[in-house]
C-alpha cells in the first residue's frame, strides 16, 4: 500500500457502530476494540505468505496496528491502534488495504474461516472488592493493563495478546448460589443469534436476554454461565 493511502486516514477513535459499519462490506468484523477477519489457506507455507502480504499492505503501520496469526488452514488478522487500544480511522484504511492485497492474490477476507467465525474470549470475575482482587489476577497471570486503561477496576490483558482478557464485574450483594467466574464470548453481530440457538439446542438454558443485542446470558445444564456478546447497543 502506498504511503498516501495511510496519510488520508486519521487517529480519530471510532465508535463501535462506525467501526463495524466501515468494514462490514469488505469482510471484516468489529470485536472488542479491534477489527478482525480470516483468510483461508491450504498450507502453513501459504499462511506465512498471506501474513507477509498483510504486513506489506500495512507498510510502516504494521507493527503498531496489525496482528497476524498463521495457521495451517487460515490466517487470523486483526487491526487496532496499539497506542490507544481501540479502532481508529487508520485501522479502517489498513483493513481496506489488506483486503485489496488479498483480492489481488485471489483470496478473500472473510468473517467466517474454514473452521469457525472470528471471535474473542473474555473471562469475567464477579467481585465484591475489585481493587483488592485485580492485583492478584494481574500477578498470577503475568498480565498488564490495557493502553490508557490501567485503573484499579479496569480489565487486564495478556501483553502478548494470546490469552483471553480478564475483566471484573462489581457484585453487590454476595450471591452464594451463583458462579463467580463466567466466560464472555464475543462474536460478530450477525453471528450471535445463531450461536445462542446452537447453545440452547445443545442443552443450554437462556438465563436472560434483557440486554440483547449487547449480550445474552446462557447456562449449561449445571448452571455455569456464559455471555454471548456483540458490540451492538453499547454506544
C-alpha positions as CSV (number, residue, x, y, z in Angstrom):
1,X,0.0,0.0,0.0
2,X,1.3,3.5,-0.9
3,X,2.0,6.0,1.9
4,X,-0.6,8.4,0.6
5,X,-3.4,5.8,1.5
6,X,-2.2,5.8,5.1
7,X,-2.0,9.5,5.3
8,X,-5.6,10.0,4.3
9,X,-6.6,8.3,7.5
10,X,-6.5,9.7,11.0
11,X,-6.0,8.7,14.5
12,X,-9.6,9.5,15.4
13,X,-11.1,6.8,17.6
14,X,-14.3,5.4,16.0
15,X,-17.4,4.4,17.8
16,X,-18.4,0.7,17.7
17,X,-21.1,1.5,15.2
18,X,-18.7,3.5,13.0
19,X,-16.1,0.8,13.1
20,X,-18.5,-2.0,12.3
21,X,-20.2,-0.3,9.5
22,X,-17.0,0.9,7.9
23,X,-15.6,-2.7,7.4
24,X,-18.6,-5.0,7.2
25,X,-18.7,-4.8,3.4
26,X,-15.0,-5.8,3.0
27,X,-15.2,-9.0,5.1
28,X,-14.0,-7.7,8.5
29,X,-15.9,-7.6,11.8
30,X,-15.6,-5.4,14.8
31,X,-14.8,-7.3,18.0
32,X,-13.7,-5.9,21.4
33,X,-11.9,-2.9,20.2
34,X,-10.3,-4.5,17.1
35,X,-11.2,-5.3,13.5
36,X,-10.9,-9.0,12.8
37,X,-11.0,-11.2,9.7
38,X,-9.7,-14.5,8.5
39,X,-8.1,-15.7,5.2
40,X,-8.4,-19.3,4.2
41,X,-5.3,-21.1,3.0
42,X,-4.3,-24.6,2.1
43,X,-1.0,-25.0,4.0
44,X,1.2,-23.4,6.6
45,X,3.5,-22.0,3.9
46,X,0.6,-20.3,2.3
47,X,-0.4,-18.9,5.7
48,X,3.1,-17.4,6.1
49,X,2.9,-15.9,2.6
50,X,-0.5,-14.4,3.4
51,X,0.7,-12.9,6.7
52,X,3.7,-11.4,4.8
53,X,1.3,-9.9,2.3
54,X,-0.8,-8.3,5.0
55,X,2.3,-6.9,6.7
56,X,3.4,-5.4,3.3
57,X,-0.1,-3.9,2.8
58,X,0.1,-2.1,6.1
59,X,3.7,-0.9,5.5
60,X,5.2,1.2,8.3
61,X,2.0,0.8,10.3
62,X,2.2,-2.9,10.6
63,X,4.0,-3.1,13.9
64,X,1.6,-0.6,15.6
65,X,-1.7,-1.8,14.2
66,X,-1.6,-5.3,12.7
67,X,-1.7,-8.8,14.4
68,X,-1.4,-11.9,12.2
69,X,-1.7,-15.5,13.4
70,X,-0.8,-18.0,10.7
71,X,-2.4,-21.5,10.9
72,X,-2.3,-24.4,8.5
73,X,-5.9,-23.7,7.3
74,X,-6.2,-19.9,7.8
75,X,-4.6,-16.7,8.8
76,X,-6.4,-14.7,11.6
77,X,-5.8,-11.0,11.1
78,X,-6.8,-8.1,13.4
79,X,-6.2,-4.4,13.4
80,X,-6.2,-2.0,16.3
81,X,-4.3,1.2,17.1
82,X,-2.0,-0.1,19.8
83,X,-1.3,3.2,21.4
84,X,-4.9,3.6,22.5
85,X,-6.2,0.0,22.4
86,X,-9.1,1.0,20.1
87,X,-10.1,1.2,16.5
88,X,-9.2,4.4,14.7
89,X,-9.9,5.6,11.1
90,X,-6.4,4.4,10.2
91,X,-7.3,0.9,11.1
92,X,-10.2,1.0,8.7
93,X,-7.8,2.3,5.9
94,X,-5.4,-0.5,6.7
95,X,-8.3,-3.1,6.6
96,X,-9.2,-1.9,3.1
97,X,-5.6,-2.1,2.0
98,X,-5.2,-5.7,3.3
99,X,-8.4,-6.7,1.6
100,X,-7.3,-5.3,-1.7
101,X,-3.9,-7.1,-1.3
102,X,-5.7,-10.4,-0.6
103,X,-8.1,-9.9,-3.6
104,X,-5.1,-9.2,-5.9
105,X,-3.7,-12.6,-4.9
106,X,-7.0,-14.3,-5.5
107,X,-8.0,-14.6,-1.8
108,X,-10.8,-13.1,0.3
109,X,-11.1,-11.6,3.8
110,X,-14.0,-13.3,5.5
111,X,-15.6,-13.1,8.9
112,X,-16.0,-16.9,8.8
113,X,-13.0,-19.1,8.3
114,X,-12.7,-22.7,7.3
115,X,-13.4,-24.0,10.8
116,X,-15.2,-21.2,12.8
117,X,-16.1,-17.5,12.7
118,X,-13.9,-14.8,14.1
119,X,-14.5,-14.5,17.8
120,X,-12.9,-13.3,21.1
121,X,-13.0,-14.8,24.5
122,X,-13.0,-12.9,27.8
123,X,-13.1,-14.2,31.4
124,X,-15.3,-12.2,33.8
125,X,-14.7,-12.3,37.5
126,X,-17.5,-11.2,39.8
127,X,-16.0,-9.4,42.8
128,X,-17.1,-7.5,45.9
129,X,-13.8,-5.5,46.0
130,X,-12.4,-5.2,42.5
131,X,-9.3,-3.2,43.6
132,X,-8.4,-5.9,46.1
133,X,-8.7,-8.9,43.7
134,X,-7.3,-7.3,40.5
135,X,-3.6,-7.2,41.6
136,X,-3.7,-10.9,42.3
137,X,-5.0,-11.8,38.9
138,X,-2.6,-9.4,37.2
139,X,0.3,-11.0,39.0
140,X,-0.6,-14.7,38.7
141,X,-1.4,-14.4,35.0
142,X,1.6,-12.0,34.3
143,X,-0.9,-9.6,32.7
144,X,-0.9,-5.8,32.2
145,X,-3.4,-3.1,31.9
146,X,-4.8,-2.0,28.6
147,X,-3.2,1.0,26.9
148,X,-4.7,4.1,28.6
149,X,-6.9,2.0,30.8
150,X,-5.0,0.7,33.9
151,X,-7.1,1.9,36.8
152,X,-7.9,-0.1,39.9
153,X,-11.1,-1.5,38.4
154,X,-10.1,-1.8,34.7
155,X,-9.6,-5.1,32.7
156,X,-6.3,-6.8,32.4
157,X,-4.8,-8.3,29.3
158,X,-2.1,-10.6,28.1
159,X,0.8,-8.4,26.9
160,X,1.5,-10.9,24.1
161,X,-2.2,-10.9,23.0
162,X,-2.5,-14.7,23.2
163,X,-4.6,-15.4,26.3
164,X,-8.1,-14.1,26.9
165,X,-8.6,-10.7,28.6
166,X,-10.0,-10.7,32.1
167,X,-12.5,-8.1,33.4
168,X,-14.1,-7.6,36.7
169,X,-17.8,-7.2,37.4
170,X,-19.0,-5.4,40.5
171,X,-21.1,-7.7,42.6
172,X,-23.2,-6.4,45.4
173,X,-24.5,-8.1,47.5
174,X,-22.8,-11.5,47.5
175,X,-24.7,-14.2,45.6
176,X,-23.7,-17.5,47.1
177,X,-25.7,-19.6,44.7
178,X,-24.2,-18.0,41.6
179,X,-20.9,-18.8,39.9
180,X,-18.3,-16.1,40.5
181,X,-16.4,-16.6,37.2
182,X,-18.1,-16.7,33.8
183,X,-17.0,-16.6,30.2
184,X,-17.8,-13.8,27.7
185,X,-17.6,-15.0,24.1
186,X,-17.8,-12.0,21.7
187,X,-18.9,-12.9,18.2
188,X,-19.8,-10.8,15.1
189,X,-23.2,-9.2,15.4
190,X,-24.6,-11.2,12.6
191,X,-23.4,-14.5,14.2
192,X,-24.9,-14.0,17.7
193,X,-28.4,-15.3,17.3
194,X,-27.2,-18.5,15.5
195,X,-24.7,-19.1,18.3
196,X,-27.3,-18.6,21.0
197,X,-29.7,-21.0,19.2
198,X,-26.9,-23.6,18.8
199,X,-26.1,-23.5,22.5
200,X,-29.8,-23.8,23.5
201,X,-30.2,-26.8,21.1
202,X,-27.1,-28.4,22.8
203,X,-28.8,-28.4,26.2
204,X,-28.3,-24.9,27.4
205,X,-30.7,-22.6,29.1
206,X,-31.5,-18.9,28.4
207,X,-30.9,-17.1,31.7
208,X,-31.6,-13.6,30.4
209,X,-32.0,-11.8,27.1
210,X,-32.8,-8.5,28.8
211,X,-29.6,-6.9,27.4
212,X,-29.8,-8.4,23.9
213,X,-28.4,-7.4,21.5
214,X,-25.4,-6.4,23.7
215,X,-25.4,-9.9,25.3
216,X,-27.4,-13.0,26.1
217,X,-26.8,-14.9,29.3
218,X,-26.8,-18.6,28.9
219,X,-26.2,-21.5,31.3
220,X,-25.1,-25.1,30.9
221,X,-27.1,-27.9,32.4
222,X,-25.3,-27.4,35.8
223,X,-25.9,-23.6,35.9
224,X,-22.4,-22.5,34.7
225,X,-22.9,-19.2,32.8
226,X,-21.6,-17.7,29.6
227,X,-22.5,-14.5,27.9
228,X,-22.7,-14.4,24.1
229,X,-21.8,-10.8,23.3
230,X,-21.7,-8.3,20.4
231,X,-20.8,-4.7,20.0
232,X,-24.4,-3.7,19.4
233,X,-26.4,-1.4,21.7
234,X,-23.3,-0.4,23.6
235,X,-22.6,3.1,22.2
